[in-house]
């Protein structure tokens, strides 16, 4: 009986994880940005840290936390990146980061 309960509990966990991942994928938007030098990286990190939502930066197959100065310095400066915002309400974020955006279209 305990074994059956464990399987049921495990399946619920997998179902919850699938639902959470589906929600995350359906609510993230991607925007191309460019960071040209260390000063721009510093300004970008300060601007991004004002918000509570998760944001990542992608360069090829490398994904880093957009709020991490050290992480950004490993793939920057002078790099074309893709900003991934994990939030539905991102218009205010885009207004703040408009200096760094290459294009307003979602990828």
Beta strands, then each sheet from edge to edge (+ up, - down):
strand 1: 28-35
strand 2: 54-59
strand 3: 62-65
strand 4: 79-86
sheet 1: 1+ 4- 2+ 3-
end
